[in-house]
Amino acid sequence: MERFPLKTSKMATTYQSVYKKGTGSSNGYSGQGGDDDMVSIKAGPHRAADSSSASTPTSHGTFQLYEHGTRYSDASAHWDAVMFSGMQGEGDDIPGIGQYDDFHTIDWQRDIARDRMRHRYIVKKRQDSIWDLIKGAHDAWSGWVCVLLVGVCTGVVAGVIDIGASWMTDLKFGICPQAFWFNREQCCWSNDEVTVDHDNCSQWLTWPQVFGESRDGAGAYIVSYLFYIVWALIFAALSASLVRMFAPYACGSGIPEIKTILSGFIIRGYLGKWTLIIKVVGLILSVSSGLSLGKEGPMVHIASCLGNILSYLFPKYGRNEAKKREILSAAAAAGVSVAFGAPIGGVLFSLEEVSYYFPLKTLWRSFFCALIAAFILRSINPFGNEHLVLFYVEYNKPWKFFELIPFIALGIIGGCIATIFIKANIYWCRYRKYSKLGQYPVTEVLVVTLITAIIAYPNPYTRMNTSQLIYLLFNQCGISNNDPLCDYPRNYTDVNSIEKAAAGDGVYTAMWLLTLALILKLVMTVFTFGIKVPCGLFIPSLALGAIPGRIVGIGVEQLAYRYPKSWLFSGECSAGDDCITPGLYAMVGAAAVLGGVTRMTVSLVVIMFELTGGVRYIVPLMAAAMASKWVGDALGRQGIYDAHIALNGYPFLDSKDEFQHTSLAADVMQPKRNETLSVITQDSMTVDDVETLLKETEHNGYPVVVSKESQYLVGFVLRRDLNLAIANARRTMDGICGQSIVIFAGPTQSLPPGPPPLPLTRILDLAPITVTDQTPMETVVDMFRKLGLRQTLVTHNGRLLGVITKKDVLRHVKQMDNEDPSSVLFN
Amino acid sequence: MLRLSSLLILTVFLGYVSASYEDKRCKCVCPSPATVLNNTVGSDRKLYIGNVPPNMCNCDGLILPRVGDLVKGREQEFCPRCECKYENRNTTIIKVVVIIVLWVIMLLVAYMGFLICLDPLINKRAKASYQEHTNEDDESTLGGPSQPISSRGNVLNRVTHQQDKWKRQVREQRRNIYDRHTMLN
C-alpha cells in the first residue's frame, strides 16, 4: 500500500477505486484481495488525476457523495469499487439491472452516474491495448455516428412520406396511366403548350375520363365527387385498421408523449419498430385521405422512433435511458427539420418545446442531426421545387411600419382562434375518453372522414391538399398564378412591378370561399385531432391562420388602393405600385395561430423565417407570435400539448409552472401518519423476509437502514433490482436459500453461522438524495425538476422518516391545483 | 386498392410506358402573345416547357425561339411578363418509393387479413402449446432463453415466440388505448 500515496485521503480512496472495475468486479463480494487489485491497475495518468482530485474534491461532486463509504474504514475502498462495478452494467452483471419497467420514470442521476462510470472505465482501459484504444475511440464518436444515422434515416423516411403522400393525395382525383407512380404535377411534367387555366393535361386522366366520360359536366362532377369520397374512406379505413391491428401507439401526433418520454418516462413500445412502420404508412394514408391533419407532428414521433431503434446499435445509448434521451432530443430536432425544411427551427423546437434535459452537447448533436436530415431530404427533392416543403415562398418586398398594427391584430385573432380550438378539442377529447364514443375508434374515423370529404369537395380551397392551400395563401399574385384569389384586373403595362389594382370579382368570391373554408377547417380539425390515426396539427393550424391572414391582407391592400391619400398610406404607399403583400399577412397569421396553439415563440419565428428565406420579416412574425401568446395565455392557461398531457395524466413535471404553495415535505411524503414505512435492514433480514416484503407491499423501491430500531439511513434499493438480483443469485450461487442473510452493507467480520449470506451491495444506491421533513415543497419540486429525481428520502434528526416519489409530487401538485390527483398515469 | 394496384402493375409490365419523362425541365408561364399584342385584358396564360440548360431557362432561351415570329419587335414588352423556373426531379426515386409504399401497404393488409381470418384457426389447434408458452415467457424476463418445444424446429419456434410476444404487447397497447383510454386520447 505504500505505492498508494493518497491512501490517507478519503476522496482519493473512493476515486481511485473507481478504476478498479474489471479486476475485482465479477463477484462483488469476493472478500479479500481488493488492495492488491488496486495497486496492480494504477497507471501514470491516474495518479495525476488522484492528486488533483484530492486537492479539489468538488470537481468530482458525484463521487464525493460516496464518501460515507469510509465509515467502515477497512473495507471502504472495496465497498465503493464493488458498488460502482455494479452500476457499470456490462456483460458479467445481473441481466436487466439498470433497465426500467413500463410506465416508470427513470432516475436521471443514477443513469448519468452509471454512464460516467462506464466512461471512466473505458478511459482507463485505453492504455491497455490497441484494441481497447479503438474501442475507446468508437465510444467517443458513437454519439455523433448515432445522430448521423438518425439524420440520414429521418431524411429518407421523410422523403418517402412526402412522395407517397403527394401521389396518394392525387389518386383521389385521377391517375396517370402511362406511369402510375406520378402525381398530377409529375405526370404533366413535360406536357407542352397547355393553357394554365385548365390544370389537367392530356396524360393525366381524371376518374370520369378513366371511365369514358368527358372531363366536364354534371355527370363527371358527380363521378369525381363519388371517387373522392370513396378513396378518402378507403385510405382512412386502411389507416385506422392498420393502427388498430399492428400498433395502436402509432395514433395521434405523438408530441405530448415524446415530451413525457423525454422528461424521463418509460412507455415500452412507443418508439418501437412496429410503431415506426405503421406510423409511416398510416401517416401517408391519413394525409392522403384529405382529413384535416398534417404530417409534421408525427414526423417528430417517427424521427424519435428512428432515434430509439438506432440507439440500440450503440450500447452506450441503448442501455442507458438517460443517455438515450440525448439521442431522442436530437431526433426530435431532425423531425421538425425535415417537416418544415428548417434545421435551425428544428433544433430550437427541440430545445423550447419537447426536450427536458438539453445540455450543450445535445444542442450540437441536434444541430448536426437536423442538418444531415435536411440535407438528405433536399437531395431526394420530393417536391421538385428544390425546397423541403411544398409551401416555401420567397418575398422580397419590405414591409411598412404601419403594417405592425394589422400584424398585431392578426396575432390577437390568432390567439383567439387557437384558444377556441384548444378548448373545443380538449372538450371533445375528454368526451371521447369518458363516453361510449371511445369504443368505436374505427367507426369514428370513418364518420369524420365521410363528413370531411362530403363538405370539403365542393369548396376548391378545402378540396385541395392543405399544404397546397397554404402555399396558395402565402404566395404573391404573380403572372403564373391563375387562382381567383389573384383576379386583379392588371394590364401589365409597367412590367417591373405589380401595380396596385382593385380586386376583381374573383377575389371577393375567393374570400367568401375562404371564410367558409376557415369555419370548416376549424370545426373539422377539432374533431380530427385525437382520432385514432396518425395525425398532426401544424398544417391545419397554419391553414387556420393563413386564411384570416390573407383576408386581412387583401383588406389592407384594398384600403391602400382606395385611399392612397389617407395619412396612413400617404407616406409610404404613394408610389403607385402595390405596397402591401397579402401573402405576408397570411404567413403572419399562420405563425400567430400556430404560436397560439403550441405556445412556441422562438422556434416558431425561426421556422417561419426559414420558410420564407428572408430575415426581413422577423419583426412582424415576432410581434404576431408574442401577441398571440399573450392572448392565448390570458384566455387559457395551457398550450395544446400541455393540455393533452394533462388530459391523459402523463407524469410530466412541467418546468414552466411554478409551485406556489406552502406545504412541507412532511405533508407529502409516504407513509402518512399511522402507517409504517417498509424498510430493509442492512444485514439482518433473510431472503424469505425480503421476499415476503416484496409480496406484501407494492413500492418500487425500499430504503435500507442500519436497523429497524435506529432507522439510520444506509441507502436505497429498487424493487426491480432486488427481484432480479435474488432470482439471479438463486440460479447462480450455491447454497442460497430462504434463510440466507441478505447483506447490503455493514461490517463483514462477524458473520453468523448458517447458510452463506447473499451479498447485494452492488444493487444498493449508497447516495440517495435526502431532504429533511421541514423542507418546503417548493424546494423539493425544484429538485425533482432540475435533478430529474425518481424519489427522495425524508429524514428527521438524521433518521429515516419517509419517501417522496415523483408520483407523490405530481399528485400533490394536481391536488393543489384542484384537479383529480388519481388521474396521473403511473405504475 | 388491391384491384387497382394489380391493374397498374400489369400495365407497367405490359410495357405501356411510352411517354418520355425527363428529369429536368424549364417551365415558363407567359400570357398568350395575343393579349400583349392587342393590349387586351385576358387571363389566358400559356405554359412553355422545354429541355434547355439552366442558364438558358429564360425568355430568350426558351420562348422566343418558339413564338419569336408572333411577337417580333415587341420582345421587350412580352418577355418580362414571363416567369421561368428550372426544375428537376428524379423519376426513379419516385417510382421506387411509390411502388415500395404500395407493396408495404399490401403486405400489411395481407398480414392483417391473415391475423384476422386464419390465425384464430391455427391457434385453436396449437392452443395447448401456446398456453405453455405464454406462462413460461412471463417468468423468463428474469433470464434464460425459453425452452424449445420439441415438436417444431428451433428457428420456427423462435419466430413464433417473438410473434407471440409481439402480439401480447399489441394487445396491451390496445387495452391501454381502446379499452381503458389511459393514453393518447
Interface residues (C-beta under 8 A of the other chain):
Chain A: P95 G96 G159 V160 I163 G164 W167 M168 I175 P177 Q178 A179 F180 W181 F182 Q186 W189 S190 N191 D192 E193 V194 T195 V196 D197 Q203 I234 L238 S241 L242 R244 M245 F246 A247 P248 Y249 C251 G252 E257 I267 R268 G269 W274 I277 I278 V281 I284 L285 I380 N381 G384 N385 E386 C429 R430 R432 K433 Y434 G438 Q439 P441 G478 I479 S480 N482 D487 P489 N491 Y492 V495 N496 G530 K532 H644 L647 N648 G649 N723 L724 A727 N728 R731 L825
Chain B: M1 L8 T11 V12 Y16 V17 S18 A19 S20 Y21 E22 R25 V29 C30 P31 S32 V36 N39 V41 S43 D44 R45 K46 L47 Y48 I49 G50 N51 E77 P80 R81 C82 E83 E87 N88 R89 N90 T91 I93 I94 K95 V97 V98 I99 I100 V101 V104 I105 L108 V109 M112 L115 I116 T141 L142 G143 G144 W166 Q169 V170 E172 Q173 R174 N176 I177 Y178 H181 T182 M183 L184 N185
